[in-house]
Amino acid sequence: MLSRKDLVLDDFVLTRLAEDVFHPRFSEAKKRKVRFVDKNGACNVAHTNIREQGRFLLDVFTTLVDLKWLHTLLIFTMSFLCSWLLFGMIWWLIAFAHGDLDQKGDDFIPCVTSIHSFASAFLFSIEVQVTIGFGGRMITEECISAIVVLIIQNIVGLVVNAILLGCIFMKTAQANRRAETLIFSKHAVISIRNNKLCFMVRIGDLRKSMIISASVKMQVIRKNTTIEGEVIPLNQIDIELDNCSNGIFLVSPLIISHVIDKNSPLYELSEIDLQEENFEVVVLLEGVVETTGITTQARTSYLSDEIYWGHRFLPIVTEEEGVYAVDYSKFGNSVKVPTPTCSAKIMDEGGVSFRLKRGETFRSTVRRRPPGVTEDTLNC
């Protein structure tokens, strides 16, 4: 079982090792493909040579939210300290210009009472901006400039509080936090389902609160060369899903299926080709969080050596004492099933029937073959 924080149970690890017996890794001899999307959903893309860095300052709020927590807290602290120091300096200048720092008689009325140094002006600045009000220092009617500065500092303090506290709230309530409990199977499988060759993955939600209007999207990412010779290093090809056209009801784990037909980019893929091809299947799960109303998205990907040919997922939902129980210890487990090793294209050309009775094999179900298509070809 794959989660964002390595929620992999020991039982699944043992099963994974057992499955390796049936799936020797032919790709170990070749260089492993660089992932476009990591298993945890992070996009493996580095943005370099960005000349217009000022564009990030045009959207300061989003930039602050995207920063790391350490940087955000540092900016949060320095923003308040700088504003306090700035207005503390202004209050000290007002007191200095009015002569409040000098010793005067009892008849002298200062702009701000009890300001004798920069330290006392700094403390008064903090009291004004955060409305502490200890009572030892207060503004008088003597100086119009002091009244104007008081109004400006209150407005600036409110703006700083709104921006920084809003930034902290958005970072703690980010939609990707909800995606931590949206899980995908560690491996994808290809097998016969409803008499058709299908590519399948399993998805689930660990929380009881639902994902509203959930939808799933798949793409095959591979290097492609056009007829004109243009090389597209990351060509994204959409995959049509069989059971997700109108969204999904993700209350219990679901198996998302893609029928490999003539419109599929996997139509000419056989079991041997699967070990030699260099492609990546990206799965996107998107929906609205029920409790917050924020749209969230969870992502993962499968390389060619993470796709099991001739396997299907074990059932994990059972009815127990009037409720449906989900056994997440078997979330990513699969079992080997009879599956042709040839591609879906050769199956269609060879007229292979997918309906198997007990004791039958796929070799015995070939009803007709066009010229040039032999039994060995169907079994690759």
C-alpha positions in Angstrom: 0.0 0.0 0.0 1.3 3.4 -0.9 0.7 6.4 1.1 2.4 9.8 1.3 4.3 8.9 4.4 5.3 5.4 3.7 2.2 3.7 5.0 3.5 0.3 3.8 2.5 -2.6 6.0 4.9 -5.5 6.7 2.4 -8.0 5.2 2.5 -6.1 1.9 6.3 -6.0 1.9 6.4 -9.8 2.3 3.9 -10.2 -0.5 5.9 -7.8 -2.7 9.0 -10.0 -2.2 7.0 -13.1 -3.1 5.7 -11.4 -6.2 9.2 -10.7 -7.4 9.7 -14.4 -7.9 7.2 -14.3 -10.8 8.5 -11.0 -12.1 12.2 -11.0 -12.8 13.5 -7.5 -13.4 14.8 -7.4 -16.9 15.3 -3.6 -16.6 18.1 -3.9 -14.0 20.6 -4.1 -16.8 19.5 -0.8 -18.3 19.4 2.6 -16.7 16.3 3.3 -14.7 14.1 6.0 -16.2 13.9 9.3 -14.4 10.4 9.7 -13.0 8.2 12.7 -14.1 6.0 12.2 -11.0 7.4 10.6 -7.9 5.4 7.9 -6.0 4.5 10.4 -3.3 3.1 12.8 -5.9 5.9 15.3 -6.1 6.7 16.5 -9.6 10.3 15.8 -10.5 10.8 19.0 -12.5 13.5 21.6 -11.8 12.8 25.2 -13.1 16.1 26.8 -14.1 17.2 30.0 -15.8 14.1 32.0 -14.8 15.0 35.6 -15.7 11.8 37.3 -14.6 12.0 36.6 -10.9 9.9 39.7 -10.2 6.8 37.9 -11.3 6.8 36.0 -8.0 6.5 39.3 -6.1 3.4 40.2 -8.1 1.6 37.4 -6.2 3.2 37.8 -2.7 0.5 35.8 -0.9 1.0 32.7 -3.0 4.7 33.1 -2.8 4.6 33.2 1.0 2.3 30.1 1.1 4.6 28.2 -1.1 7.7 28.9 1.0 9.1 26.3 3.5 7.9 26.6 7.1 11.2 27.9 8.3 11.3 30.7 5.8 7.6 31.6 6.4 8.2 31.8 10.2 11.3 33.8 9.7 9.4 36.3 7.5 6.5 36.3 10.0 8.8 37.2 12.9 10.9 39.8 10.9 7.8 41.5 9.6 6.5 42.3 13.1 10.0 43.2 14.4 10.7 45.6 11.5 7.3 47.3 11.8 7.8 47.7 15.6 11.3 49.1 15.1 10.2 51.4 12.3 7.3 53.0 14.3 9.4 53.0 17.4 12.0 55.1 15.6 9.1 57.4 14.4 7.8 57.8 18.0 11.3 58.5 19.2 11.7 61.2 16.5 8.4 62.8 17.4 9.4 62.9 21.1 12.8 64.2 20.3 11.4 67.0 18.0 8.9 68.0 20.6 11.4 68.0 23.4 9.8 65.2 25.4 13.2 63.6 26.1 14.3 66.6 28.1 13.4 67.1 31.7 10.5 69.7 31.9 8.4 71.1 34.6 5.0 69.9 35.7 3.2 72.2 33.2 4.8 70.6 30.2 2.5 68.3 28.1 4.4 65.8 26.0 3.1 64.2 22.7 3.4 60.8 24.4 3.8 60.4 28.1 6.6 58.4 29.7 8.9 58.3 26.7 12.4 59.0 27.8 14.6 56.9 25.4 14.4 54.8 22.3 13.7 51.7 24.4 10.5 53.3 25.8 9.5 54.5 22.3 9.9 50.9 21.0 7.8 49.5 23.9 5.1 52.1 23.1 5.2 51.0 19.4 4.5 47.4 20.4 1.7 48.5 22.7 0.0 50.5 20.0 0.3 47.8 17.2 -0.8 44.8 19.3 -3.2 46.8 21.5 -1.6 45.7 24.8 -2.2 49.0 26.6 -0.3 48.6 29.9 -1.4 52.1 30.9 2.0 53.7 31.6 2.3 55.4 28.2 -0.4 57.2 26.3 -0.8 59.7 23.5 -2.0 63.3 24.2 -3.8 66.0 22.2 -0.6 68.1 22.1 0.8 66.8 18.7 -1.3 66.3 15.5 1.6 64.4 14.0 1.4 61.8 16.8 -2.3 61.3 16.2 -1.6 60.7 12.5 1.2 58.2 13.2 -1.1 56.4 15.6 -3.8 56.0 12.9 -1.2 54.9 10.3 0.4 52.3 12.7 -3.0 50.8 13.5 -3.8 50.4 9.8 -0.4 48.9 9.0 -0.7 46.6 11.9 -4.0 45.3 10.8 -2.7 44.7 7.2 0.4 42.9 8.5 -1.8 40.7 10.8 -4.2 39.9 8.0 -1.6 38.9 5.5 0.7 36.9 7.8 -2.0 35.2 9.8 -3.8 34.3 6.6 -0.6 32.9 5.2 -0.1 30.7 8.3 -3.7 29.5 8.1 -3.5 28.6 4.4 -0.3 26.7 5.0 -1.9 24.6 7.8 -5.0 24.1 5.7 -3.4 23.4 2.4 -5.3 20.9 0.2 -2.3 18.7 -0.2 -2.5 17.8 3.5 -5.8 16.1 2.8 -4.1 14.1 0.0 -1.9 12.4 2.6 -4.7 10.0 3.4 -5.5 9.3 -0.3 -3.6 6.2 -1.2 -2.7 4.3 -4.4 -1.6 0.7 -4.9 2.2 0.4 -5.1 1.9 -1.4 -8.4 -0.5 -1.5 -11.3 -1.7 -4.7 -13.0 -2.7 -5.8 -16.4 -5.1 -8.8 -16.8 -8.4 -9.8 -18.3 -11.5 -8.2 -16.8 -15.0 -8.5 -18.3 -13.5 -10.4 -21.3 -11.2 -7.5 -22.1 -7.5 -6.8 -21.4 -7.4 -4.0 -18.8 -4.8 -1.8 -17.1 -5.8 -1.4 -13.4 -4.8 0.5 -10.3 -6.4 0.6 -6.8 -7.2 3.8 -5.0 -8.6 4.4 -1.5 -9.3 7.0 1.2 -8.3 6.4 4.8 -10.6 9.0 6.3 -14.3 8.7 6.9 -14.9 12.2 5.6 -15.6 11.9 1.9 -14.0 13.5 -1.2 -16.9 15.1 -3.0 -17.1 15.0 -6.8 -14.0 12.8 -7.0 -12.6 12.1 -10.4 -9.6 10.1 -11.7 -7.5 10.9 -14.7 -4.6 8.9 -16.2 -1.9 9.8 -18.7 0.9 7.9 -20.4 4.1 10.0 -20.5 6.7 8.9 -23.0 9.2 10.2 -25.4 7.8 10.7 -28.8 9.0 11.8 -32.2 6.6 13.5 -34.7 6.4 12.8 -38.4 8.4 16.0 -39.0 11.2 14.8 -36.7 10.3 16.9 -33.7 11.3 15.2 -30.5 8.8 15.6 -27.6 10.6 14.4 -24.5 7.4 14.3 -22.3 4.5 13.6 -24.5 1.3 13.4 -22.4 -1.4 11.0 -23.8 -4.7 10.8 -22.0 -6.1 7.4 -21.1 -9.8 6.8 -21.2 -11.1 5.1 -18.1 -13.8 2.5 -18.0 -15.6 3.3 -14.8 -14.9 7.0 -14.1 -16.8 8.9 -16.8 -19.2 10.5 -14.3 -16.9 10.6 -11.3 -16.4 8.1 -8.5 -18.0 7.5 -5.1 -14.8 6.9 -3.0 -16.3 5.5 0.2 -14.3 2.2 0.0 -11.2 1.4 -2.1 -11.9 1.2 -5.9 -10.1 -0.5 -8.8 -9.8 2.0 -11.6 -9.8 0.2 -14.9 -8.6 1.2 -18.4 -9.7 -1.0 -21.3 -6.8 -1.6 -23.7 -8.5 -1.2 -27.0 -7.5 0.2 -30.4 -7.7 3.8 -29.0 -5.4 3.0 -26.1 -1.7 4.0 -26.2 -1.0 0.5 -24.7 -2.8 -1.3 -27.6 0.4 -2.8 -29.1 2.0 -3.5 -25.7 2.8 -7.1 -24.8 4.4 -8.6 -21.7 7.8 -8.7 -23.2 7.4 -5.1 -24.5 6.4 -4.1 -21.0 9.9 -4.9 -19.8 11.6 -3.1 -22.6 9.4 0.0 -23.0 10.4 3.3 -21.4 7.1 5.0 -20.3 5.3 6.2 -17.2 1.6 6.1 -16.3 0.5 9.1 -14.1 -2.7 8.8 -12.1 -4.4 11.9 -10.8 -7.2 11.8 -8.1 -9.0 15.1 -7.6 -12.0 16.1 -5.6 -13.4 18.6 -3.0 -12.7 18.0 0.7 -16.0 17.6 2.4 -15.0 19.3 5.7 -13.3 22.4 4.2 -14.6 22.8 0.7 -11.1 23.0 -0.7 -10.2 21.2 -3.9 -7.4 18.6 -3.4 -5.4 16.5 -5.7 -3.3 13.3 -5.1 -0.9 12.0 -7.6 1.3 9.0 -8.2 3.0 7.2 -11.2 3.9 3.8 -12.4 7.0 2.9 -14.4 7.0 -0.1 -16.7 8.7 -2.3 -14.1 6.0 -1.4 -11.6 3.3 -2.9 -13.8 2.5 -6.6 -13.2 1.3 -8.4 -16.3 -1.1 -11.2 -15.6 -2.1 -10.1 -12.1 -5.3 -8.9 -10.5 -5.9 -7.3 -7.1 -7.2 -9.3 -4.2 -10.7 -8.4 -2.9 -10.4 -6.5 0.4 -14.1 -5.5 1.1 -16.2 -8.1 3.1 -19.5 -7.9 4.8 -19.2 -8.4 8.6 -22.0 -7.9 11.1 -24.1 -5.6 9.0 -21.2 -3.4 7.8 -18.7 -3.5 5.0 -15.2 -4.0 6.4 -12.1 -3.0 4.4 -8.8 -4.9 5.1 -6.1 -2.4 4.2 -3.4 -4.9 4.9 -4.2 -6.4 1.5 -4.7 -3.1 -0.3 -1.8 -3.6 -2.7 -1.8 -7.4 -2.9 -2.3 -9.1 -6.2 -2.6 -12.7 -7.4 -1.4 -14.2 -10.6 -4.2 -15.1 -13.1 -4.2 -16.6 -16.6 -3.6 -13.8 -19.1 -2.3 -13.9 -22.7 1.2 -12.6 -23.0 0.6 -10.9 -26.3 -0.7 -7.5 -27.0 -4.4 -6.5 -27.2 -3.8 -5.8 -30.9 -2.7 -9.3 -31.7 -5.6 -10.6 -29.6 -8.1 -8.7 -31.8 -6.4 -9.9 -35.0 -6.2 -13.5 -33.7 -9.8 -13.6 -32.6 -9.0 -14.6 -29.0 -12.1 -15.3 -26.9 -11.6 -14.1 -23.3 -14.3 -16.3 -21.8 -12.6 -19.2 -19.9 -14.3 -22.1 -18.4 -12.8 -24.1 -15.6 -9.8 -26.1 -16.9 -9.5 -24.1 -20.2 -6.5 -22.0 -21.2 -6.1 -19.2 -23.6 -4.5 -21.5 -26.2 -7.7 -23.5 -26.4 -9.9 -20.5 -26.9 -8.5 -19.3 -30.2 -11.4 -19.6 -32.6 -10.0 -18.0 -35.8 -6.7 -16.5 -36.9 -6.0 -14.3 -39.9 -3.2 -15.5 -42.2 0.2 -15.0 -40.7 -1.0 -15.1 -37.1 0.0 -18.3 -35.4 -0.5 -19.7 -31.9 3.1 -18.8 -30.9 2.4 -15.2 -32.0 -0.7 -15.0 -29.7 1.4 -16.1 -26.8 4.4 -13.9 -27.7 
